[in-house]
Amino acid sequence: MTDAQGRWPTGKLAILLYPFTAAAVAINLFLLSLMGQAIGLSALSPATCLWLCLPLGLPATWAVARWVRGLMDEADGHKPPD
């Protein structure tokens, strides 16, 4: 569950943050498709954006989890890993 120092590992944070990050990816995809209409592209439906956010949310979630882990380490006064 936690490491030897009592900190949450990045993978566990990623599992916890996935629903929120995937929702943010879906919203951004939808808004990007709406902006694409200005150059002649068709807008994506909200349902299509929800389906696309499932795989696209994984790398975004990993980046967010690493960022949050770094913020937690900084708040606890831990040195960042080399």
ChimeraX commands (.cxc) that place a marker at each C-alpha (Angstrom):
marker #1 position 0.00,0.00,0.00 radius 0.5
marker #1 position 2.52,2.60,1.09 radius 0.5
marker #1 position 6.30,2.58,0.86 radius 0.5
marker #1 position 8.73,2.31,3.77 radius 0.5
marker #1 position 8.39,6.03,4.53 radius 0.5
marker #1 position 4.59,5.91,4.61 radius 0.5
marker #1 position 4.16,7.70,1.27 radius 0.5
marker #1 position 1.61,6.79,-1.40 radius 0.5
marker #1 position 3.22,5.33,-4.53 radius 0.5
marker #1 position 2.59,6.97,-7.90 radius 0.5
marker #1 position 0.57,3.99,-9.16 radius 0.5
marker #1 position -1.87,4.18,-6.28 radius 0.5
marker #1 position -2.26,7.93,-6.82 radius 0.5
marker #1 position -2.88,7.27,-10.52 radius 0.5
marker #1 position -5.71,4.84,-9.75 radius 0.5
marker #1 position -7.28,7.37,-7.42 radius 0.5
marker #1 position -6.95,10.28,-9.86 radius 0.5
marker #1 position -7.96,8.47,-13.09 radius 0.5
marker #1 position -11.70,9.36,-13.05 radius 0.5
marker #1 position -10.94,13.06,-12.57 radius 0.5
marker #1 position -8.16,13.19,-15.15 radius 0.5
marker #1 position -10.17,11.22,-17.72 radius 0.5
marker #1 position -13.10,13.61,-17.25 radius 0.5
marker #1 position -10.79,16.57,-17.79 radius 0.5
marker #1 position -9.45,14.94,-20.97 radius 0.5
marker #1 position -13.02,14.41,-22.22 radius 0.5
marker #1 position -13.95,18.04,-21.60 radius 0.5
marker #1 position -10.80,19.27,-23.31 radius 0.5
marker #1 position -11.39,17.01,-26.32 radius 0.5
marker #1 position -14.94,18.27,-26.68 radius 0.5
marker #1 position -13.92,21.93,-26.42 radius 0.5
marker #1 position -11.04,21.38,-28.85 radius 0.5
marker #1 position -13.45,19.83,-31.35 radius 0.5
marker #1 position -15.74,22.84,-30.97 radius 0.5
marker #1 position -12.82,25.16,-31.70 radius 0.5
marker #1 position -11.98,22.99,-34.71 radius 0.5
marker #1 position -15.26,24.06,-36.30 radius 0.5
marker #1 position -13.66,27.46,-36.98 radius 0.5
marker #1 position -11.34,25.80,-39.51 radius 0.5
marker #1 position -13.95,23.49,-41.01 radius 0.5
marker #1 position -13.63,20.37,-38.88 radius 0.5
marker #1 position -16.72,18.69,-37.52 radius 0.5
marker #1 position -17.40,18.69,-33.79 radius 0.5
marker #1 position -17.18,15.46,-31.81 radius 0.5
marker #1 position -20.21,14.35,-29.86 radius 0.5
marker #1 position -19.92,14.27,-26.06 radius 0.5
marker #1 position -20.32,10.47,-26.15 radius 0.5
marker #1 position -17.43,10.13,-28.61 radius 0.5
marker #1 position -15.26,12.30,-26.36 radius 0.5
marker #1 position -16.10,10.06,-23.40 radius 0.5
marker #1 position -15.04,6.97,-25.34 radius 0.5
marker #1 position -11.83,8.63,-26.53 radius 0.5
marker #1 position -10.91,9.82,-23.05 radius 0.5
marker #1 position -10.68,6.25,-21.71 radius 0.5
marker #1 position -7.36,5.41,-23.44 radius 0.5
marker #1 position -6.14,9.02,-23.65 radius 0.5
marker #1 position -6.69,9.49,-19.93 radius 0.5
marker #1 position -4.02,6.93,-19.02 radius 0.5
marker #1 position -0.90,8.93,-19.96 radius 0.5
marker #1 position -2.49,12.11,-18.65 radius 0.5
marker #1 position -3.25,10.40,-15.35 radius 0.5
marker #1 position 0.32,9.12,-15.03 radius 0.5
marker #1 position 1.65,12.67,-15.56 radius 0.5
marker #1 position -0.78,14.10,-13.01 radius 0.5
marker #1 position 0.07,11.40,-10.46 radius 0.5
marker #1 position 3.81,12.11,-10.81 radius 0.5
marker #1 position 3.14,15.83,-10.43 radius 0.5
marker #1 position 0.98,15.31,-7.32 radius 0.5
marker #1 position 3.58,12.91,-5.85 radius 0.5
marker #1 position 6.21,15.63,-6.30 radius 0.5
marker #1 position 3.98,18.21,-4.63 radius 0.5
marker #1 position 3.35,15.83,-1.71 radius 0.5
marker #1 position 7.09,15.17,-1.36 radius 0.5
marker #1 position 7.82,18.89,-1.42 radius 0.5
marker #1 position 5.18,19.55,1.23 radius 0.5
marker #1 position 6.64,16.79,3.43 radius 0.5
marker #1 position 10.17,18.08,2.98 radius 0.5
marker #1 position 11.46,14.99,1.11 radius 0.5
marker #1 position 14.22,15.31,-1.46 radius 0.5
marker #1 position 13.10,14.63,-5.04 radius 0.5
marker #1 position 14.43,11.36,-6.51 radius 0.5
marker #1 position 17.48,11.65,-8.79 radius 0.5
marker link #1:1,2 radius 0.2
marker link #1:2,3 radius 0.2
marker link #1:3,4 radius 0.2
marker link #1:4,5 radius 0.2
marker link #1:5,6 radius 0.2
marker link #1:6,7 radius 0.2
marker link #1:7,8 radius 0.2
marker link #1:8,9 radius 0.2
marker link #1:9,10 radius 0.2
marker link #1:10,11 radius 0.2
marker link #1:11,12 radius 0.2
marker link #1:12,13 radius 0.2
marker link #1:13,14 radius 0.2
marker link #1:14,15 radius 0.2
marker link #1:15,16 radius 0.2
marker link #1:16,17 radius 0.2
marker link #1:17,18 radius 0.2
marker link #1:18,19 radius 0.2
marker link #1:19,20 radius 0.2
marker link #1:20,21 radius 0.2
marker link #1:21,22 radius 0.2
marker link #1:22,23 radius 0.2
marker link #1:23,24 radius 0.2
marker link #1:24,25 radius 0.2
marker link #1:25,26 radius 0.2
marker link #1:26,27 radius 0.2
marker link #1:27,28 radius 0.2
marker link #1:28,29 radius 0.2
marker link #1:29,30 radius 0.2
marker link #1:30,31 radius 0.2
marker link #1:31,32 radius 0.2
marker link #1:32,33 radius 0.2
marker link #1:33,34 radius 0.2
marker link #1:34,35 radius 0.2
marker link #1:35,36 radius 0.2
marker link #1:36,37 radius 0.2
marker link #1:37,38 radius 0.2
marker link #1:38,39 radius 0.2
marker link #1:39,40 radius 0.2
marker link #1:40,41 radius 0.2
marker link #1:41,42 radius 0.2
marker link #1:42,43 radius 0.2
marker link #1:43,44 radius 0.2
marker link #1:44,45 radius 0.2
marker link #1:45,46 radius 0.2
marker link #1:46,47 radius 0.2
marker link #1:47,48 radius 0.2
marker link #1:48,49 radius 0.2
marker link #1:49,50 radius 0.2
marker link #1:50,51 radius 0.2
marker link #1:51,52 radius 0.2
marker link #1:52,53 radius 0.2
marker link #1:53,54 radius 0.2
marker link #1:54,55 radius 0.2
marker link #1:55,56 radius 0.2
marker link #1:56,57 radius 0.2
marker link #1:57,58 radius 0.2
marker link #1:58,59 radius 0.2
marker link #1:59,60 radius 0.2
marker link #1:60,61 radius 0.2
marker link #1:61,62 radius 0.2
marker link #1:62,63 radius 0.2
marker link #1:63,64 radius 0.2
marker link #1:64,65 radius 0.2
marker link #1:65,66 radius 0.2
marker link #1:66,67 radius 0.2
marker link #1:67,68 radius 0.2
marker link #1:68,69 radius 0.2
marker link #1:69,70 radius 0.2
marker link #1:70,71 radius 0.2
marker link #1:71,72 radius 0.2
marker link #1:72,73 radius 0.2
marker link #1:73,74 radius 0.2
marker link #1:74,75 radius 0.2
marker link #1:75,76 radius 0.2
marker link #1:76,77 radius 0.2
marker link #1:77,78 radius 0.2
marker link #1:78,79 radius 0.2
marker link #1:79,80 radius 0.2
marker link #1:80,81 radius 0.2
marker link #1:81,82 radius 0.2
view
